[in-house]
Structure formats: C-alpha cells, structure tokens
Amino acid sequence: MLQRLGPPGALPVKPGGSRNASSLVVSALRSESAIVAGIAKASLPKTATPWEEYAADYNRLRDKMAEAIEGFECFNRRARQPLGFRLEQPARELVFLTNTGRANFSLPPLADAAPSL
C-alpha cells in the first residue's frame, strides 16, 4: 500500500453500500508523494529507501527534506505556521547570483524548419 486511501483500485463504499461519482473519483486519486514513491519503487526495486513510509506519512518525507535541503530546517513546524514560510530566493530580492550581478537572459537557437502538414 502506497497511500492511506488504500490500494490502487479500491473503491470506498458509503454507509448503506452505495457508491457515488465523487467517491469513485477520490478512489482514483493518488497523492504526489504516493506517485513519486510508486515510480521510485518500480525503478529501484532493491532500494533501502522506505518509500511506502514516506507516501503514508508526509511528515516523515518533510523531515528527510529538512535534513537534505538547505533552507528546509524545521520544515514540519514552519509549514504549519498560519502564513507558512518562504524559502530564500535571492532573485525575489533582486539579488542575482551571476557574474554581472544582474539578471541574464539568453535566446536559444531555434530550428529553422516548418512543421509538415
């Protein structure tokens, strides 16, 4: 099982045994972490990473992110603040970490070909 809603294809049943359209849609939805965990498990079947645990409890995933990514310290606590928190983004403060100290733009070359119809 990769998420709390149950295994893929499981259909929740309302009291009385009836299913409605919204319950069918919800049963088909997977969280972003469950999708990534499923891809990781399929791609790396012998990994020691506890993907199911991360998909089942997003707090564990945030804790790992806090360990690995600068600026994510105390991620779980900070994410629960009323206004959340902002990661440091120098460009937002008009600080550009480039050789010129200014925003640099480039124009990649485009293929000179018209699509065939």
N, C-alpha and C positions, 0 to 999 in steps of 0.2 A: 504494500500500500504506500503510495507516494503523497497522499494528502488526506486531510481529515474528512473530506466528504465521502470517502470510501473508494473502492477500486474503480478503475475506469469502467463505464457502462452501468454502474449501479444506479438504480432509479429510486429516489426517495418516495415513499408512499405516505400520503396523508392519512390521518385517522379516518377509519371507515373504508380504507382500501382504494380510494380513488386517486388518480394522478391527473394533474392539470398541466397546461403548457409551460407555466413558469417552473414547475418542479422538474420537468424534463430538460429545460434549458439549463437550469442550475446544475443538474447532474452531469452535464456535458462539459461544464467549465472547469478549468484547472488553474490554479494559481501560477504566477510567473515562476516562483521557486520550484513548484512541482514539475513544470515543463522543463526547466533547466536541469533539475535533478534526474528526470527521466532520460534526457539526452545524455547526460554525463554517465549514468549507469549503463546505457546502451553502448556508448562509445568506449568506456573504460570499465569493463565488467570486473576486472581484478583490482580495482582501486580500493584503498583502505578508507577513503573519504566517506563519512556517514551521510550520504545524500538523502536517504529517507528521513533521517532525523532533522536535517535542515528544512526539508519540504514540510514536515509535520509541525515544526515549531520555528517560526520565523525569527523568534528571539535568539535562538542558537546561531542562525545564519548571521544576524546582525552582530552578535558577539564576535564571530570569526572575522567579519568585515572590520570591526573595530580594532582587532589585533593586526590586521594586514594593511589597512589603508590609512595613510596619514590624513588627519582631519576628522576621522570617524570615531575618535576616542569617546567612550561612554555613549555610544550610538543609541542603545535602547532607552536610556534615561533622557537623552536630548530629544529623541524622536517623539517622546510623549509630552513634551512641553507644549503649552497651549498654542504657540506660534511656530512650533518646530524649531529648526535651526538651519543656518546657512553654512554651506561649505565655503571655504576660502576660494574665491575666484578672482585672481588679480585683474583680469580684463574688466570685470564688473566695476572695479575701482579705477578704471582707465590706466592700469599698470600693465604694460605689455612686455613680456619676458622675451624680447627679441634683441638682435644686435643693435637695432636702431632705437629701441625703447618706444617704438610706435607700432600700431597695427600694420601688419604686412599682408598684402593681398596678392594673389597670383592668378593667372589665367592659364589653365591647362590647355594644351593644343587639342583641337577637335578634329576628328577625321573629316576629310573633305569628300564626303560621299553622300549621295542622296539615297534614301531607302527605296528599294524596288517595290513596285506595287503589284 
